[in-house]
Amino acid sequence: SQQGEEDPQALSIQEGENATMNCSYKTSINNLQWYRQNSGRGLVHLILIRSNEREKHSGRLRVTLDTSKKSSSLLITASRAADTASYFCATVANAGGTSYGKLTFGQGTILTVHP
Amino acid sequence: ETGVTQSPTHLIKTRGQQVTLRCSSQSGHNTVSWYQQALGQGPQFIFQYYREEENGRGNFPPRFSGLQFPNYSSELNVNALELDDSALYLCASSLRNLDYGYTFGSGTRLTVV
């Protein structure tokens, strides 16, 4: 089953604009990760934010995490046509029990950046 | 440093047949996981292997089975294929450490007819 939902399901913007995607989840987590997927192929790891972190940056990416609201957002600044892809958030539960390190994915956001 | 390699890239099988998908982990990674991704959906966890033993399983029937070898490469076997097994199968390798993300292969597109 999916951990939560991503919003919006699809986002269409012009090159140079910022893109914001949101992710909600249901259970307590160890960390939350964002992945990109081009044309239904493999996923590329973008960024990981731990449950005790509130914000993290990597290049043009900015991720926030609000554990009280069980939500996260991914901001891509100054978007490029090459950013066109599907973006997924995935949560990792706390250590212990079975399925150590298991990723639980959302449904994804399809981002289209027009040149 | 090599990434994760999956083979084959595409496969067409008939309902009731059996299939084996293969995955070579990224160098230095000791944990491998398999995910099934239906069209338009997020990936679903099938199972994970660490030190050649299954270390967690998602909501998949026993006809989905796997192996991990001493060199950390892995296989996913699916018996008695059903039409709903048509999907992209993704392999991901990682260190057994929650502080790091996963490296995914490009996937195997399985079509069951």
Boltz contact constraints between the chains, C-beta under 6 A:
constraints:
  - contact:
      token1: [A, 2]
      token2: [B, 42]
      max_distance: 6.0
  - contact:
      token1: [A, 30]
      token2: [B, 98]
      max_distance: 6.0
  - contact:
      token1: [A, 33]
      token2: [B, 101]
      max_distance: 6.0
  - contact:
      token1: [A, 41]
      token2: [B, 106]
      max_distance: 6.0
  - contact:
      token1: [A, 41]
      token2: [B, 107]
      max_distance: 6.0
  - contact:
      token1: [A, 42]
      token2: [B, 104]
      max_distance: 6.0
  - contact:
      token1: [A, 42]
      token2: [B, 105]
      max_distance: 6.0
  - contact:
      token1: [A, 42]
      token2: [B, 106]
      max_distance: 6.0
  - contact:
      token1: [A, 42]
      token2: [B, 107]
      max_distance: 6.0
  - contact:
      token1: [A, 43]
      token2: [B, 104]
      max_distance: 6.0
  - contact:
      token1: [A, 45]
      token2: [B, 101]
      max_distance: 6.0
  - contact:
      token1: [A, 48]
      token2: [B, 101]
      max_distance: 6.0
  - contact:
      token1: [A, 88]
      token2: [B, 42]
      max_distance: 6.0
  - contact:
      token1: [A, 92]
      token2: [B, 98]
      max_distance: 6.0
  - contact:
      token1: [A, 98]
      token2: [B, 56]
      max_distance: 6.0
  - contact:
      token1: [A, 99]
      token2: [B, 56]
      max_distance: 6.0
  - contact:
      token1: [A, 101]
      token2: [B, 98]
      max_distance: 6.0
  - contact:
      token1: [A, 102]
      token2: [B, 45]
      max_distance: 6.0
  - contact:
      token1: [A, 102]
      token2: [B, 56]
      max_distance: 6.0
  - contact:
      token1: [A, 105]
      token2: [B, 42]
      max_distance: 6.0
  - contact:
      token1: [A, 105]
      token2: [B, 43]
      max_distance: 6.0
  - contact:
      token1: [A, 106]
      token2: [B, 42]
      max_distance: 6.0
  - contact:
      token1: [A, 107]
      token2: [B, 42]
      max_distance: 6.0
  - contact:
      token1: [A, 108]
      token2: [B, 42]
      max_distance: 6.0
